[in-house]
Amino acid sequence: MMMHMLGAFAEFERGIIRERCMAGQRAAMARGVRFGRPRNLTQAQETDVVKMYGQGWYTLDQLAFIFECHPSTIKRAVYRVYKPGHSSLK
């Protein structure tokens, strides 16, 4: 009986903590705070990647070697322009 009551109190308290965390995240997002890891390429570099890939002279692997990053980074930069909403962008 006592263990059930302690479990119920713990569950209730955890719910309150979760609500406060979500409220804090929403407030931070409203202030413009960005969450997550920063991007590896700058906006100018991403523009260059898309231009170079669009010309057809370079593959994703070649661009990754030139910009010293992983091919997936190049793929996501290209897909943001050519395939918005693709599953690799989520």
N, CA, C and O atoms as a DFTB+ gen file, in Angstrom:
360 C
 N C O
     1  1       0.824      -1.195       0.000
     2  2       0.000       0.000       0.000
     3  2       0.868       1.259       0.000
     4  3       0.644       2.195      -0.767
     5  1       1.867       1.249       0.888
     6  2       2.754       2.415       0.986
     7  2       3.536       2.609      -0.310
     8  3       3.753       3.744      -0.735
     9  1       3.961       1.513      -0.944
    10  2       4.730       1.601      -2.183
    11  2       3.873       2.176      -3.307
    12  3       4.379       2.928      -4.140
    13  1       2.595       1.838      -3.345
    14  2       1.690       2.373      -4.357
    15  2       1.531       3.882      -4.190
    16  3       1.499       4.628      -5.168
    17  1       1.434       4.310      -2.956
    18  2       1.294       5.748      -2.700
    19  2       2.567       6.490      -3.098
    20  3       2.500       7.556      -3.709
    21  1       3.719       5.932      -2.757
    22  2       4.979       6.571      -3.146
    23  2       5.125       6.621      -4.668
    24  3       5.616       7.604      -5.223
    25  1       4.697       5.561      -5.323
    26  2       4.737       5.533      -6.790
    27  2       3.825       6.588      -7.391
    28  3       4.188       7.240      -8.370
    29  1       2.646       6.759      -6.814
    30  2       1.717       7.764      -7.313
    31  2       2.267       9.173      -7.118
    32  3       2.141      10.019      -8.004
    33  1       2.874       9.428      -5.963
    34  2       3.471      10.748      -5.715
    35  2       4.625      11.009      -6.677
    36  3       4.767      12.122      -7.185
    37  1       5.444      10.001      -6.931
    38  2       6.578      10.149      -7.837
    39  2       6.089      10.435      -9.260
    40  3       6.656      11.275      -9.959
    41  1       5.053       9.745      -9.678
    42  2       4.492       9.953     -11.012
    43  2       3.914      11.370     -11.139
    44  3       4.101      12.035     -12.158
    45  1       3.224      11.811     -10.113
    46  2       2.659      13.163     -10.103
    47  2       3.770      14.218     -10.174
    48  3       3.679      15.177     -10.941
    49  1       4.813      14.030      -9.367
    50  2       5.915      14.987      -9.339
    51  2       6.646      15.012     -10.679
    52  3       7.050      16.076     -11.148
    53  1       6.813      13.856     -11.286
    54  2       7.471      13.776     -12.593
    55  2       6.653      14.511     -13.647
    56  3       7.216      15.158     -14.531
    57  1       5.341      14.416     -13.561
    58  2       4.472      15.144     -14.488
    59  2       4.626      16.648     -14.350
    60  3       4.645      17.371     -15.346
    61  1       4.734      17.119     -13.112
    62  2       4.919      18.557     -12.871
    63  2       6.263      19.021     -13.442
    64  3       6.343      20.080     -14.065
    65  1       7.321      18.221     -13.227
    66  2       8.642      18.574     -13.753
    67  2       8.594      18.650     -15.281
    68  3       9.156      19.565     -15.881
    69  1       7.930      17.699     -15.891
    70  2       7.838      17.673     -17.355
    71  2       7.095      18.910     -17.878
    72  3       7.519      19.520     -18.859
    73  1       6.004      19.273     -17.230
    74  2       5.253      20.461     -17.646
    75  2       6.109      21.719     -17.555
    76  3       6.065      22.567     -18.446
    77  1       6.882      21.843     -16.489
    78  2       7.747      23.017     -16.323
    79  2       8.837      23.054     -17.384
    80  3       9.147      24.117     -17.923
    81  1       9.415      21.909     -17.681
    82  2      10.458      21.857     -18.717
    83  2       9.894      22.243     -20.078
    84  3      10.521      23.004     -20.816
    85  1       8.733      21.732     -20.411
    86  2       8.108      22.061     -21.697
    87  2       7.757      23.546     -21.771
    88  3       7.917      24.171     -22.819
    89  1       7.279      24.111     -20.659
    90  2       6.961      25.539     -20.637
    91  2       8.232      26.372     -20.831
    92  3       8.213      27.382     -21.534
    93  1       9.324      25.950     -20.215
    94  2      10.589      26.646     -20.389
    95  2      11.099      26.566     -21.818
    96  3      11.613      27.552     -22.346
    97  1      10.964      25.410     -22.449
    98  2      11.389      25.261     -23.839
    99  2      10.547      26.121     -24.768
   100  3      11.075      26.749     -25.686
   101  1       9.233      26.152     -24.534
   102  2       8.362      26.995     -25.369
   103  2       8.720      28.463     -25.225
   104  3       8.730      29.204     -26.208
   105  1       9.017      28.891     -23.989
   106  2       9.397      30.284     -23.758
   107  2      10.720      30.605     -24.453
   108  3      10.873      31.679     -25.033
   109  1      11.668      29.681     -24.393
   110  2      12.950      29.897     -25.056
   111  2      12.779      29.957     -26.568
   112  3      13.404      30.786     -27.230
   113  1      11.950      29.096     -27.112
   114  2      11.701      29.113     -28.553
   115  2      11.027      30.413     -28.970
   116  3      11.308      30.937     -30.047
   117  1      10.149      30.933     -28.134
   118  2       9.493      32.211     -28.431
   119  2      10.506      33.355     -28.427
   120  3      10.339      34.333     -29.156
   121  1      11.555      33.239     -27.611
   122  2      12.614      34.250     -27.580
   123  2      13.585      34.090     -28.738
   124  3      14.422      34.964     -28.965
   125  1      13.487      32.986     -29.476
   126  2      14.353      32.783     -30.623
   127  2      15.567      31.914     -30.369
   128  3      16.479      31.874     -31.194
   129  1      15.598      31.220     -29.247
   130  2      16.720      30.343     -28.940
   131  2      16.642      29.119     -29.843
   132  3      15.573      28.532     -30.015
   133  1      17.782      28.736     -30.421
   134  2      17.838      27.554     -31.277
   135  2      18.355      26.380     -30.474
   136  3      19.323      26.510     -29.725
   137  1      17.712      25.232     -30.629
   138  2      18.106      24.020     -29.919
   139  2      18.888      23.121     -30.859
   140  3      18.755      23.212     -32.080
   141  1      19.696      22.260     -30.286
   142  2      20.396      21.259     -31.063
   143  2      21.813      21.664     -31.430
   144  3      22.298      22.736     -31.070
   145  1      22.443      20.778     -32.148
   146  2      23.824      20.965     -32.554
   147  2      23.898      22.006     -33.675
   148  3      23.048      22.009     -34.566
   149  1      24.906      22.891     -33.642
   150  2      25.032      23.879     -34.726
   151  2      25.438      23.204     -36.029
   152  3      26.045      22.133     -36.022
   153  1      25.101      23.833     -37.137
   154  2      25.428      23.275     -38.439
   155  2      26.926      23.338     -38.698
   156  3      27.627      24.221     -38.204
   157  1      27.394      22.380     -39.485
   158  2      28.815      22.265     -39.782
   159  2      29.248      23.281     -40.836
   160  3      30.372      23.780     -40.787
   161  1      28.375      23.590     -41.778
   162  2      28.684      24.534     -42.850
   163  2      27.957      25.849     -42.605
   164  3      26.830      25.862     -42.110
   165  1      28.605      26.948     -42.954
   166  2      27.940      28.247     -42.865
   167  2      26.944      28.378     -44.008
   168  3      26.914      27.549     -44.917
   169  1      26.133      29.427     -43.954
   170  2      25.144      29.650     -45.008
   171  2      25.835      29.888     -46.354
   172  3      25.360      29.418     -47.388
   173  1      26.948      30.614     -46.340
   174  2      27.687      30.881     -47.584
   175  2      28.258      29.584     -48.151
   176  3      28.225      29.368     -49.363
   177  1      28.778      28.728     -47.287
   178  2      29.314      27.448     -47.748
   179  2      28.217      26.567     -48.322
   180  3      28.427      25.891     -49.329
   181  1      27.044      26.567     -47.689
   182  2      25.936      25.772     -48.211
   183  2      25.507      26.275     -49.583
   184  3      25.176      25.478     -50.461
   185  1      25.512      27.585     -49.771
   186  2      25.175      28.155     -51.078
   187  2      26.179      27.690     -52.125
   188  3      25.798      27.323     -53.237
   189  1      27.466      27.707     -51.770
   190  2      28.500      27.244     -52.695
   191  2      28.333      25.765     -53.022
   192  3      28.496      25.356     -54.171
   193  1      28.010      24.968     -52.014
   194  2      27.808      23.536     -52.227
   195  2      26.671      23.299     -53.216
   196  3      26.806      22.495     -54.138
   197  1      25.562      23.992     -53.028
   198  2      24.402      23.802     -53.901
   199  2      24.740      24.234     -55.326
   200  3      24.360      23.564     -56.286
   201  1      25.456      25.355     -55.467
   202  2      25.862      25.809     -56.812
   203  2      26.773      24.794     -57.489
   204  3      26.577      24.442     -58.652
   205  1      27.761      24.336     -56.750
   206  2      28.722      23.397     -57.324
   207  2      28.062      22.070     -57.688
   208  3      28.364      21.485     -58.728
   209  1      27.167      21.601     -56.835
   210  2      26.469      20.349     -57.132
   211  2      25.519      20.530     -58.308
   212  3      25.380      19.641     -59.147
   213  1      24.869      21.683     -58.363
   214  2      23.922      21.955     -59.447
   215  2      24.576      22.043     -60.815
   216  3      23.928      21.779     -61.828
   217  1      25.846      22.411     -60.859
   218  2      26.554      22.494     -62.134
   219  2      26.839      21.108     -62.708
   220  3      27.060      20.962     -63.910
   221  1      26.831      20.098     -61.847
   222  2      27.024      18.734     -62.312
   223  2      28.471      18.296     -62.405
   224  3      28.740      17.192     -62.879
   225  1      29.386      19.097     -61.982
   226  2      30.809      18.762     -62.080
   227  2      31.302      17.962     -60.874
   228  3      32.323      17.281     -60.968
   229  1      30.603      18.033     -59.755
   230  2      31.069      17.412     -58.525
   231  2      30.037      16.442     -57.978
   232  3      28.831      16.657     -58.107
   233  1      30.525      15.372     -57.367
   234  2      29.646      14.441     -56.669
   235  2      29.565      14.861     -55.202
   236  3      30.296      15.746     -54.756
   237  1      28.676      14.220     -54.467
   238  2      28.546      14.520     -53.044
   239  2      29.842      14.207     -52.300
   240  3      30.254      14.957     -51.415
   241  1      30.480      13.099     -52.662
   242  2      31.726      12.715     -51.991
   243  2      32.848      13.708     -52.286
   244  3      33.638      14.035     -51.401
   245  1      32.917      14.187     -53.523
   246  2      33.949      15.164     -53.866
   247  2      33.733      16.471     -53.108
   248  3      34.683      17.077     -52.614
   249  1      32.484      16.893     -53.023
   250  2      32.187      18.126     -52.281
   251  2      32.498      17.962     -50.793
   252  3      32.977      18.895     -50.149
   253  1      32.225      16.782     -50.254
   254  2      32.545      16.529     -48.848
   255  2      34.051      16.620     -48.627
   256  3      34.493      17.127     -47.596
   257  1      34.836      16.140     -49.571
   258  2      36.289      16.226     -49.452
   259  2      36.745      17.684     -49.540
   260  3      37.621      18.106     -48.784
   261  1      36.164      18.443     -50.445
   262  2      36.540      19.852     -50.624
   263  2      36.207      20.663     -49.373
   264  3      37.022      21.465     -48.916
   265  1      35.022      20.459     -48.824
   266  2      34.570      21.243     -47.673
   267  2      34.924      20.595     -46.332
   268  3      34.557      21.106     -45.274
   269  1      35.639      19.466     -46.383
   270  2      36.125      18.777     -45.186
   271  2      35.000      18.462     -44.189
   272  3      35.063      18.828     -43.016
   273  1      33.994      17.784     -44.686
   274  2      32.888      17.362     -43.826
   275  2      32.383      16.006     -44.316
   276  3      32.897      15.458     -45.291
   277  1      31.398      15.485     -43.648
   278  2      30.831      14.183     -44.008
   279  2      29.912      14.331     -45.219
   280  3      29.258      15.363     -45.370
   281  1      29.851      13.314     -46.085
   282  2      28.943      13.390     -47.244
   283  2      27.475      13.623     -46.865
   284  3      26.732      14.229     -47.637
   285  1      27.055      13.156     -45.700
   286  2      25.671      13.381     -45.270
   287  2      25.390      14.860     -45.054
   288  3      24.271      15.319     -45.284
   289  1      26.396      15.612     -44.613
   290  2      26.239      17.046     -44.426
   291  2      25.975      17.713     -45.772
   292  3      25.111      18.583     -45.882
   293  1      26.718      17.304     -46.788
   294  2      26.548      17.846     -48.139
   295  2      25.175      17.450     -48.678
   296  3      24.473      18.268     -49.271
   297  1      24.800      16.197     -48.467
   298  2      23.510      15.703     -48.952
   299  2      22.357      16.503     -48.343
   300  3      21.419      16.873     -49.049
   301  1      22.423      16.772     -47.034
   302  2      21.354      17.542     -46.399
   303  2      21.305      18.967     -46.938
   304  3      20.221      19.521     -47.125
   305  1      22.477      19.570     -47.193
   306  2      22.511      20.930     -47.735
   307  2      21.875      20.971     -49.118
   308  3      21.127      21.896     -49.436
   309  1      22.171      19.976     -49.930
   310  2      21.606      19.918     -51.286
   311  2      20.107      19.632     -51.221
   312  3      19.324      20.247     -51.945
   313  1      19.710      18.708     -50.363
   314  2      18.298      18.340     -50.260
   315  2      17.442      19.490     -49.731
   316  3      16.260      19.574     -50.063
   317  1      18.018      20.381     -48.911
   318  2      17.235      21.523     -48.422
   319  2      16.740      22.374     -49.588
   320  3      15.683      23.001     -49.504
   321  1      17.510      22.393     -50.676
   322  2      17.131      23.195     -51.839
   323  2      16.319      22.373     -52.834
   324  3      15.266      22.816     -53.292
   325  1      16.804      21.176     -53.170
   326  2      16.192      20.382     -54.227
   327  2      15.053      19.486     -53.768
   328  3      14.153      19.190     -54.554
   329  1      15.071      19.048     -52.517
   330  2      14.031      18.137     -52.015
   331  2      13.569      18.547     -50.620
   332  3      13.778      17.797     -49.667
   333  1      12.955      19.704     -50.475
   334  2      12.493      20.093     -49.127
   335  2      11.428      19.111     -48.636
   336  3      10.589      18.644     -49.405
   337  1      11.484      18.814     -47.350
   338  2      10.534      17.872     -46.770
   339  2      10.994      16.434     -46.851
   340  3      10.247      15.539     -46.455
   341  1      12.203      16.171     -47.350
   342  2      12.722      14.814     -47.442
   343  2      12.962      14.259     -46.036
   344  3      13.217      15.013     -45.097
   345  1      12.880      12.945     -45.903
   346  2      13.004      12.317     -44.585
   347  2      14.387      12.502     -43.974
   348  3      14.514      12.418     -42.752
   349  1      15.429      12.749     -44.765
   350  2      16.758      12.932     -44.201
   351  2      16.929      14.310     -43.561
   352  3      17.947      14.566     -42.917
   353  1      15.958      15.190     -43.728
   354  2      16.042      16.540     -43.160
   355  2      15.349      16.641     -41.808
   356  3      15.356      17.713     -41.203
   357  1      14.761      15.578     -41.324
   358  2      14.017      15.637     -40.068
   359  2      14.887      15.386     -38.889
   360  3      14.409      15.402     -37.755
